[in-house]
Amino acid sequence: MMSGRILSTIRSCIAKRERRASVMIKNMRDRLANERTYLASLRTGIAVMAFGFLVERFNIFLSYIGRSLGATPLQSGQSAARIIGVGLIGVGVLAMLVSTVRYALREREIDREIERKGLAILPDIALGLLLAALGTFLGFYLLHIGLR
């Protein structure tokens, strides 16, 4: 009697699990991969923005310390650091906007079960090149300031 109840309960649980499995969201792996990629892009954009803010604030800190020590301010160096900082913040915002658009497009493609081929990697390459250019500019700026 008891074993009959246990078997009945087990069968009931298995049946419920099978019904739940058939209700699973279509293409769940693709959706989760798309979401992970989107969140990673957002984190990258936030990190780039934070680095731009750091460059800008560190420049203000250096100019304040320089003035307190009686040094003449370097106007060209300060404007270059400001350009680099604001540029990095802009690149971070751009990265977040591009990743948001790409996330929405991928979700639509997943819904319609469309396989997209072509230049899907082009925005990533463009942002990478822009970051490399800003990093190179920042390196030359630091070398220029260090040689004075």
Sequence and secondary structure as in RCSB ss.txt:
>XXXX:A:sequence
MMSGRILSTIRSCIAKRERRASVMIKNMRDRLANERTYLASLRTGIAVMAFGFLVERFNIFLSYIGRSLGATPLQ
SGQSAARIIGVGLIGVGVLAMLVSTVRYALREREIDREIERKGLAILPDIALGLLLAALGTFLGFYLLHIGLR
>XXXX:A:secstr
 HHHHHHHHHHHHHHHHHHHHHTS TTHHHHHHHHHHHHHHHHHHHHHHHHHHHHHHHHHHHHHHHHHTT    H
HHHHHHHHHHHHHHHHHHHHHHHHHHHHHHHHHHHHHT    SSTTHHHHHHHHHHHHHHHHHHHHHHHHHT 
